[in-house]
Amino acid sequence: MCGIVGYVGLPEKSGEHQALDVLVEGLRRLEYRGYDSAGVATVSGGVVQVRKKSGKLGNLLAEIEAAPVGPAQVGIGHTRWATHGGPTDVNAHPHVGDSGRLAVIHNGIIENFAQLRQRLLAEGFEFASETDTEVAAKLIGRFFAGEAAGDLTAAMRLAVNELEGAFTLLAVHADAPDRVVAARRNSPLVVGLGEGENFLGSDVSGFIDFTREAVELEQDQIVTITSSEVEIINFDGTPAQGRRFYVDWDASAAEKGGFPTFMEKEIHEQPKAVEDTLLGRTDAEGRLVLDELRIDPEELKATTKIIVLACGTAAYAGLVAKYAIEHWTRIPVEVELAHEFRYRDPIIDETTLVVSISQSGETMDTLMAVRYAKEQGARTLSICNTNGSTIPRESDAVLYLHAGPEIAVASTKAFLAMIAASYLLGLYLGQLRGQLFSGQIADILADLHSVPGKIQQILDDAEQIKALARQMADTPSVLFLGRHVGYPVALEGALKLKELAYIHAEGFAAGELKHGPIALIEEGQPVFVVVPSPHGRYSLHSKVVSNIQEVRARGARTITVAEEGDEAVQDYSETVFHVPGTQPLLMPLLTTVPLQIFACALASEKGYDVDQPRNLAKSVTVE
């Protein structure tokens, strides 16, 4: 969601880094999070200068060109995804307090803003916007001028202790021209450490051009940065420490690398993403070793039930995980939408392993579900792509993906890496419980390690898929069918078309076809079918071929994704996308890729922004 950047530098370094340049570059890096307005505030010469504009970052830059800001070494920047109030110039951040001498930016939702607003109105404060953020700005300004006696950190601490909800707040004040003060609760914030300068960001992308040394903040902490110091306290005022870490990728990893879009780049990075997720997971004897787990193996062996928590694409990765983990461990697995989990009184105890899947590690629905699970005594394990983010920090264990930064809003390489990591978890649990022999694990791992090369084969032969997408650019509706592990692939294929091309798309379990969805079939209706391997353990291949015949007989245009050498689908498919073969449980790592390519190409043909689809944000950091 919202992107946040803060900067403090030394005046004598003004020839190097101007605050405005740092803020703008940071906001460019954070555009992938999704936004509908942007703004900056800088402090110089005893004045806070605010510029903000609805729309894309280019609109803000045009506003700054029309009304330039002076040189400054302190500032904050923001890209907003509207929650309270529409995406207008007035509602854009920063918001001001203390007669315009204070500026505040905010990520999250302040749940008690209406009560606070009424109280402040009664005290004579006036509001220009519809936002909850302006309430925080007025409140911090009130405390700065009153009880805090000109101490911006103290004013922030007094204010946040009156706020409820999820928030990251950054504040600057004309009377404290050497610092930025920030606070976080249930919303991401990291510190970047420089020489003679320090940074803040909603994630490390906000300052990756300037430093890779970072500090992660814990829950309910306030940080004050100057050019030379970083001071952290808890909301109760007691001193605190963050955890330092090093960002092991640089700014070039976030560039398009010659591809027209980040999404295409990330689709082509999938062989490496899967390979890096699998890398270094075995010891000299070939046994799986997941060093990041941090849970006593005996506790894991005692697991009687696994619950996978996730949202959106991550939930479909969880559905794939269910098939594999149950098969390899004989432990029952439930897959839950995280936003529904804690509201239905789930049955969990200390023998339940709750596995959360989140690319960003900041998905608010998932974070709250994990916290609830911990309160009920369950063991929690996070599968995550973002080092140091909140969900893995608060979980008992973490399995990092190592897929590298994913900039496009619609997930591609992280989805495959999530599935690969889930396979590793299932194999590890099977190893611990003695359900799998070492030779079986070695065979499966060997097949897994061969998958990146097979993904590359699909990418190298993508022109057929792109050509079909160009032909279907005017298609108003597409259906997807799959069975077994092909069912979540069908769901993901449909989601990608919804996200990117803004057309009706639905995924169904193929066995459900005659229970209702077949009524949607009419002449010319495109139906993608993810066909199981003909070499699978179950007799699903012939059943799905029958489904293809059923929809084709009713006029459907059938497009199949099938294993190389599968001749049975040829006579019933207008188009066949062949993928290399592998073990049936591992097929989603391959069958997903043509559907990603198709959705990206179709949306591009329609002229849409595939990196930043409308109304969507990369990380959903509010419930």
Rosetta blueprint (number, residue, H / E / L):
1 M L
2 C L
3 G E
4 I E
5 V E
6 G E
7 Y E
8 V E
9 G E
10 L L
11 P H
12 E H
13 K H
14 S L
15 G L
16 E L
17 H L
18 Q L
19 A H
20 L H
21 D H
22 V H
23 L H
24 V H
25 E H
26 G H
27 L H
28 R H
29 R H
30 L L
31 E H
32 Y H
33 R H
34 G L
35 Y L
36 D L
37 S E
38 A E
39 G E
40 V E
41 A E
42 T E
43 V E
44 S E
45 G L
46 G L
47 V E
48 V E
49 Q E
50 V E
51 R E
52 K E
53 K E
54 S E
55 G L
56 K L
57 L H
58 G H
59 N H
60 L H
61 L H
62 A H
63 E H
64 I H
65 E H
66 A H
67 A L
68 P L
69 V L
70 G L
71 P L
72 A L
73 Q L
74 V E
75 G E
76 I E
77 G E
78 H E
79 T E
80 R E
81 W L
82 A L
83 T L
84 H L
85 G L
86 G L
87 P L
88 T L
89 D L
90 V L
91 N L
92 A L
93 H L
94 P L
95 H E
96 V E
97 G E
98 D L
99 S L
100 G L
101 R L
102 L E
103 A E
104 V E
105 I E
106 H E
107 N E
108 G E
109 I E
110 I E
111 E L
112 N L
113 F H
114 A H
115 Q H
116 L H
117 R H
118 Q H
119 R H
120 L H
121 L H
122 A H
123 E L
124 G L
125 F L
126 E L
127 F L
128 A L
129 S L
130 E L
131 T L
132 D L
133 T H
134 E H
135 V H
136 A H
137 A H
138 K H
139 L H
140 I H
141 G H
142 R H
143 F H
144 F H
145 A H
146 G L
147 E L
148 A L
149 A L
150 G L
151 D L
152 L H
153 T H
154 A H
155 A H
156 M H
157 R H
158 L H
159 A H
160 V H
161 N L
162 E L
163 L L
164 E L
165 G E
166 A E
167 F E
168 T E
169 L E
170 L E
171 A E
172 V E
173 H E
174 A L
175 D L
176 A E
177 P E
178 D E
179 R E
180 V E
181 V E
182 A E
183 A E
184 R E
185 R E
186 N L
187 S L
188 P L
189 L L
190 V E
191 V E
192 G E
193 L E
194 G L
195 E L
196 G L
197 E E
198 N E
199 F E
200 L E
201 G E
202 S L
203 D L
204 V H
205 S H
206 G H
207 F L
208 I L
209 D L
210 F L
211 T L
212 R L
213 E E
214 A E
215 V E
216 E E
217 L L
218 E L
219 Q L
220 D L
221 Q E
222 I E
223 V E
224 T E
225 I E
226 T L
227 S L
228 S L
229 E L
230 V E
231 E E
232 I E
233 I E
234 N E
235 F L
236 D L
237 G L
238 T L
239 P E
240 A L
241 Q L
242 G L
243 R E
244 R E
245 F E
246 Y E
247 V L
248 D L
249 W L
250 D L
251 A H
252 S H
253 A H
254 A H
255 E L
256 K L
257 G L
258 G L
259 F L
260 P L
261 T L
262 F H
263 M H
264 E H
265 K H
266 E H
267 I H
268 H H
269 E L
270 Q H
271 P H
272 K H
273 A H
274 V H
275 E H
276 D H
277 T H
278 L H
279 L L
280 G L
281 R L
282 T E
283 D L
284 A L
285 E L
286 G L
287 R L
288 L E
289 V L
290 L L
291 D L
292 E L
293 L L
294 R L
295 I L
296 D L
297 P H
298 E H
299 E H
300 L H
301 K H
302 A L
303 T L
304 T L
305 K E
306 I E
307 I E
308 V E
309 L E
310 A E
311 C L
312 G L
313 T H
314 A H
315 A H
316 Y H
317 A H
318 G H
319 L H
320 V H
321 A H
322 K H
323 Y H
324 A H
325 I H
326 E H
327 H H
328 W H
329 T H
330 R L
331 I L
332 P L
333 V E
334 E E
335 V E
336 E E
337 L E
338 A H
339 H H
340 E H
341 F H
342 R L
343 Y L
344 R L
345 D L
346 P L
347 I L
348 I L
349 D L
350 E L
351 T L
352 T E
353 L E
354 V E
355 V E
356 S E
357 I E
358 S E
359 Q L
360 S L
361 G L
362 E L
363 T L
364 M H
365 D H
366 T H
367 L H
368 M H
369 A H
370 V H
371 R H
372 Y H
373 A H
374 K H
375 E H
376 Q L
377 G L
378 A L
379 R E
380 T E
381 L E
382 S E
383 I E
384 C E
385 N L
386 T L
387 N L
388 G L
389 S L
390 T H
391 I H
392 P H
393 R H
394 E H
395 S L
396 D L
397 A E
398 V E
399 L E
400 Y E
401 L L
402 H L
403 A L
404 G L
405 P L
406 E L
407 I L
408 A L
409 V L
410 A L
411 S L
412 T L
413 K H
414 A H
415 F H
416 L H
417 A H
418 M H
419 I H
420 A H
421 A H
422 S H
423 Y H
424 L H
425 L H
426 G H
427 L H
428 Y H
429 L H
430 G H
431 Q H
432 L H
433 R L
434 G L
435 Q L
436 L L
437 F L
438 S H
439 G H
440 Q H
441 I H
442 A H
443 D H
444 I H
445 L H
446 A H
447 D H
448 L H
449 H H
450 S H
451 V H
452 P H
453 G H
454 K H
455 I H
456 Q H
457 Q H
458 I H
459 L H
460 D H
461 D L
462 A L
463 E H
464 Q H
465 I H
466 K H
467 A H
468 L H
469 A H
470 R H
471 Q H
472 M L
473 A L
474 D L
475 T L
476 P L
477 S E
478 V E
479 L E
480 F E
481 L E
482 G E
483 R L
484 H L
485 V L
486 G H
487 Y H
488 P H
489 V H
490 A H
491 L H
492 E H
493 G H
494 A H
495 L H
496 K H
497 L H
498 K H
499 E H
500 L H
501 A H
502 Y L
503 I L
504 H E
505 A E
506 E E
507 G E
508 F E
509 A E
510 A H
511 G H
512 E H
513 L H
514 K H
515 H H
516 G L
517 P H
518 I H
519 A H
520 L H
521 I L
522 E L
523 E L
524 G L
525 Q L
526 P E
527 V E
528 F E
529 V E
530 V E
531 V L
532 P L
533 S L
534 P L
535 H L
536 G L
537 R L
538 Y L
539 S L
540 L H
541 H H
542 S H
543 K H
544 V H
545 V H
546 S H
547 N H
548 I H
549 Q H
550 E H
551 V H
552 R H
553 A H
554 R L
555 G L
556 A L
557 R E
558 T E
559 I E
560 T E
561 V E
562 A E
563 E E
564 E L
565 G L
566 D L
567 E L
568 A L
569 V L
570 Q H
571 D H
572 Y H
573 S L
574 E L
575 T E
576 V E
577 F E
578 H E
579 V E
580 P L
581 G L
582 T L
583 Q L
584 P H
585 L H
586 L H
587 M L
588 P H
589 L H
590 L H
591 T H
592 T H
593 V H
594 P H
595 L H
596 Q H
597 I H
598 F H
599 A H
600 C H
601 A H
602 L H
603 A H
604 S H
605 E H
606 K L
607 G L
608 Y L
609 D L
610 V L
611 D L
612 Q L
613 P L
614 R L
615 N L
616 L L
617 A L
618 K L
619 S L
620 V L
621 T L
622 V L
623 E L
